[in-house]
Amino acid sequence: MKGYLLGQNRDVPNSRDFSPNTDELVDKNAQFVSQFADAGLALAPKRHLAIVACMDSRMDIFQMLGLAHGDAHIIRNAGGVVTDDVIRSLVVSQRLLNTQEIILIHHTNCGLQTISEDGFKKQIEDECGIKPGWAIEAFTDPFDAVRQSMNRLHHSPFVIFKDHIRGFVYDVETGKLNEVDPDPRHAT
């Protein structure tokens, strides 16, 4: 497999156990369509709820919270951290679709706990020839990372509903949500 490095083709590492999934998933969609029961759901979430969570594949947000389709907006990224793009999505969710509550869910054993911001960016720069302009948002403690994300929401002039913001760390070994107390210096 070839990749791009400043106009040059180069070998890109490839996992030996990888095989493309898209054809299988499209076939499974045909089965899904034959049993589709969600027609007619409202565009706005029924619970007026937005959830920001890590993209980790061990977390099924609907299952862990007992949610149904149409109950909430789910916004996911690496680490579940509040970034400018998460703020953008929350602004659309709140201002256009009337969500008024935000739940943050990070988790134990997160991949972002295993890297350093500078080290990972340097590795990418060495491989690609250019340093990423975006933040990785690496962290060591998921509870502190949730507090940081809560603080960002409370201080954002764009987020209009701030009375119901809560954060949690999901334990990937037990399935339990552990609530994170907000930083008292920044709580509203």
N, C-alpha and C positions, 0 to 999 in steps of 0.2 A: 504494500500500500504506500502511496506517495503522498507527501504533505507539502506545504508551502513554507519556504524560508527565504525571505527577501528575494523572491523571483526564482529561487532554485527549487527543484524537486529534491526531496530527501525522504528517506524511509521513516515511517511513523510507527511507533510500537503498536502492536495489535495483540489482543488477548487471544490465546490459543483456543479457548472454549467459547468464543463468540460466534454466533450465527445470526443473521438478520431475522427480526421478529415480525416485520410489518405484514407480510403475506398471511401469516397465521392469525394475526390480530384482525386483519380485515375480514378474514373468513369467520372469525368469532363474532364480528359485528353483524354479519348476516343473521346469525342465530339470535343475537340481541334484538335486532329489528323485528324479528318474528314474534317476540314476546314483549315488545316495548310498551310500557305502561305509564310513561311520564308525559304524554301529550297533554297540552293545556296548562302546564305549570306556569305560574306567573313569572315575569322577568325579574321582579324584585324579590329578594329572599323573604320567605314567610316570617322568619324569626327576627328580621331586621338586624342580622348578625353578620359580621365579617370575621374570618379567622385567618391569621397569618401564621404559617407553619413552615417547618423545614421540609425540603423535598425528599427526605429520607424514605426509602421504599418500605421500611418496617412500620410506618405509621399510616394506618387507614383512618383518616380524620372522621369520616362519616361513621364508621364502625365504633371507634373509641369513644365518641360522644353520643352515640345513639341518634344521629341525625338522619333525616330522609332527604332525598333529592328535592331541591327547591327551598330548603331550610336556611341555607347560609352561603355566602361567598367564601371560597377557599382560595387564598393567595399563598403560593408556595415559592420558596427560593432556597438556595444553599444556606443552611443555618437558621432559616426563618427570621432573619434579621430585618429590621425596618430600614430600608434604603429609600432613596428618592423614588425609585420605580414602585416600591410598595406604597409609599405615600400617594403617588399618582393613582394607583388602583383603589386605594381607600377613599380618595377624594371623589372618584367616579362612583364608588359604591355608596358613599354617604350622600353626596349632593344630587345624584341622579336617581338612585335606587333606594334611598331612605334607610340605609342601615344606620344604627345608632349605638351599637355595641361592638367592641373589638376584643377578641381573645387572641393572645400570642401563645404559640406552643413551640418550644424548643425541646430538645431531648438529650438524654445521657448518651455517651459514646458517639458523639457527633464527629464527622470527618473534619470539621473546621477546628476541632480541638487538637488535631494531630499535626497541624501545620503552623508555620509562622507567616505572618503577612509578608514580610520582606523576603524570607527564604523562598516562598512559593512564587512570588512575583519574579524573583531573580531566576528561578528555574525556568519559568515561562519565557523570560527575556533571553536566556541562554539558548533555548530551543527554537524560538521564533524570530529572534533578532529585534524585538521591540517589547518594551515593558508595558503591561496593561495600565490603562489610565483609571480603571475602576478599582475600588477597594474590594479585597477578598472578604473582609470582616471576620477574620479568624479570631478565636477567643479560647480561653482556658477553662472558664467556669460558665456553664450554661445558665445558671441562676443570675450571675452578673450580666450576661448577655441579654437576658430577658429584661432586667431592670434598665439597661441601656436603651433597649428598643421601646420600652414603656416611656422613658424620659423623652425620646425623640418624638413620640406621638403627642405627649402632653405639651411639648414646646413648638409643635408645628402650627403655623398660622393657617394652614390649609385644612387640617382636620377639624371639623366643627363640633362633632359629638365626642366629648372627652370624659363624660361622667361615668361611663361604663367600660373601662379598659382594665382588663385583668390578664395576668401572665402565668404560664405554667411551664414546668419541665416534665416531659413524659419519660418515664423509666422504661427503657426498651426491654428490660429483663422481666418486669412485673406487669407492665401495662398501666401502672398507676400515674395519674396526673398529680404533681406536687405543685401547689400554688406558690408563687413568688411574691413576697411582699415588695411593694414599690419602694424605691429609694425615698426616704422621708424628706430629703432636701429638694425633691422635685415633684412630689405628689401634689395634686391640686386639691 
